Amino acid sequence: MKREECEAEGLIISGIGPAAEMTDRDDGYADTFVQSLRARSGHTARSYGHCIGRFLALVGKPLDQVTVADAAAYLASLNGLSPASRAHHISAVRSFLRFLQGQGVIPTTPLDVLRRPRVAVTSMSRYVTQEEAERLLEGARKISWQCHLSCAVMLLTGVRVSELAQAQWRHLYRDPEGRLGLLVVGKGGRERVIKVRDDLFGLLCEGRRRTGLPIDMDARDTRPVVPSSRGNAYHTRTLHKLIAGAAKKAGLRKPVSPHWLRHSFATAAALGGAAAFQLQQDLGHARLETSQRYVHWAVGLRESAVDHVGIRLDSGGDSLS
């Protein structure tokens, strides 16, 4: 989430700073835990750090004295937040408490209370159609070639915005049969490979030529796949702004974001016949069930039980008032 969104949902609490400044009652465990997260994802470290800060401020006692009642009081303090925000808070604190268990600081009982709420799945409505995607690309082209390239990469690979920001030229390679792939470092440092289409590689090469760089594969080239005007890697916030600007320029009336483009890739691939396991591999989903949703949403209404119902509606009567 963006910082302003986190503030709106209560993920950032005024007066609570980084983990190292959270409290003098945690004996440095919170800072150690957050530092371990930072090696995998700076965004997760910051977000979890604020959630843990809220938990520690509410508990207000040494960690080895945390009880089930404290966990229950923390849950009650989350009332009023959206299910997704509550789930985020709980995930952060559960992970921290598991860390404390591993250090022998607390027993297992407080964790039993912290159950994530069921989060409604809304991804099925957060995508752009092929016609809208092509309009988006045209709008992005009018902004800058970097904006156009960012949209193209996300639409044709399904990478997360953080993965695009970290992608470097050295991550591109060809397999023994000449097919082009992109090594992606995803959540938790997990690596996966995504195939890169020839037309997309052509755009990537065009961007390199614009900046006077060679287009040959080079395992030592750490320059970003999508460079900023200064040649540096984009920050995820800037990529969010670029995508939003492209959507506005294209006249789209949808709140398009980088994650919308990820959903759009998955939906288009499912419509084109991609199997769930292929989506799982390319998108880096931990669970196959997540990938199967796209297949269900994309083709689920193509043939339905509704089509086999023989009941006829009388169209000759008076219309409903």
KAZI-V757970 format. One line per field, one symbol per residue. phi: phi as a letter, one per 40 degrees, with the letter a starting at -180 (. if undefined). psi: psi as a letter, one per 20 degrees, with the letter a starting at -180 (. if undefined). burial: b if it has 24 or more other C-alpha atoms within 12 Angstrom, else e. A space follows every 50 residues. Layout:
phi = ???
psi = ???
burial = ???
This chain:
phi = .cdccccccgcbbdgbcddcbcacbbfgccccccccccccacccccccdc ccdccccccgadccbcbdccccccdcccdhccdcccccdccccccccccc cccgcbccddccccbcccbccbccbbabcccccccccccccccacccccc cccccbbgcccccccccbdcccabcdbgccbbcbbcdggccabbcbcccc ccccccccccbgbcbccacbcccccbccccgccccdcccdcccccccccc gcbbccbdccccccdccccccchccdcccdcccgccbcdcccdcccccbc ccbbddcbcccbccccccccc
psi = qqghhgghijhpppiobrhhjgqjjikjhgggghhhhhhgohggggghgh ghggghhggkrqhijprhhghhhgghiipirqhggghggggghggghhgh ghikgqaighhhhnppqpppojhhjmrqrgghghhghgghhhgqhhgghg ggghhihjqqhhhghipqhiiprprhjjqprpppobqjjpqrppqpqhhg hggghghghhjkqqjqpoiiojqqgnqriijrqqqhhhhghgghhggghi kpkqmprhhhhghgggghgghijpqhhgggghikphphhghhggggggjh jgoqhhijpjpppojiaqqq.
burial = beeeebeebbbbbeebbbbbbbbeebeebbbebbbebeeeeebbbbbbbb bbbbbbbbbeeebeebbeebbbebbeebeeeeebbbbbbbbbbbbbbbbb eeeeebeeebbeebeeeeeeeebbebbbbeebbbbbbbbbbebbbbbbbb bbbbbbbbbbbbbbbbbbbebbbbeeeeeebbbbbbbeeeebbbbbeeeb bebbbebbeeeeeebebeeeeebbbbbbeeeebbebebbbbbbbbbbbbb ebeeebbbbbbbbbbbbbbbbeebbbbbbbbbbbbeeeebbbbbbbbbee eeeeeeeeeeeeeeeeeeeee
